[in-house]
Amino acid sequence: MPPSFALSTIIIIISIAVTNATQLHFREAPKFYNSATCPSITSPTPAADTASNFCFNTNAINVAMTLDAAYLRGSMAAILSVLQHSSCPENIIFHFVASSSANTSDLRRTISSSFPYLQFKIYPFDDSAAAGLISTSIRAALDCPLNYARNYLADLLPSCIQKIVYLDSDLVLVDDIAKLAATPLTNDAVLAAPEYCNANFTSYFTPTFWSNPSLSLTFANRKACYFNTGVMVIDLERWRAGDYTTKIVEWMELQKRMRIYELGSLPPFLLVFAGNIAPVDHRWNQHGLGGDNFRGLCRDLHPGPVSLLHWSGKGKPWARLDANRPCPLDALWAPYDLLRTPYILDS
């Protein structure tokens, strides 16, 4: 176990917008237990959903994810994968960010039914905070206001929470989340993520952006590379000190006046952070398994080891499995699917 693990406060945040969680029924997951070497934490008071319960657990493992109504099934699978591969699963605290219009009672009941031992809190997210800033993108699913909740995590979560691991909900882990959480944020970096410097970075912004020197000079003296915002380690203290939510919002406001990018919530993060993030091994984001944003065609894994499988892109494994048109790698997601169907009988 990395020595910095016991000192880090990591948060699993799963952002969920569900109008009626009871429309889907999920099986109860097994309970997973800590290894003998896990540090102890103070368990929150049963049934008490208050931030103070989670503020002083410096040994807690807290992770992060985003989701909309269509992603509850993916979220449940992601939670299971995190717990199953964790060396200290009982030390994990989940912080769920839900749309303020969601039925949080249904959400709480759904999560508690499948994970009765889980420590979690649900935070409502006011969609209007982002809705007025969203410009249409290349895929409608990217325009959900909850996709932008990651911009506001430093405001939504208690100020005592210093560090989070943020994960999307269309992924599964096959390795211990503690390893990712222990990523050092060197050189005063605010966040860490796998970078992909071979990607065509210029394609993420419009000709209007690149032809305007006052805008394109944003990346001057920065070795800016693409990174995927579905897997990030974030220092919330540094985020708050630098007022990075305001910096992201300012770019979104400019986008409303002149179109400088096409792809949803990612480009503002690139504008603010690209070239100034701490590195994470590529094994922690084998992304793009959902194909591109138009057809969602099957893709292979990138070369190298795998700790996290990420179905970013249009195609989602649960949808392709239900349609009997799965991609080969969707079989790696299926074991984590907790959906109860008429064909599954409880033992």
Disulfide bonds with the S-S distance in Angstrom:
Cys38-Cys88 2.03
Cys55-Cys160 1.97
Cys197-Cys225 1.92
Cys298-Cys327 1.95
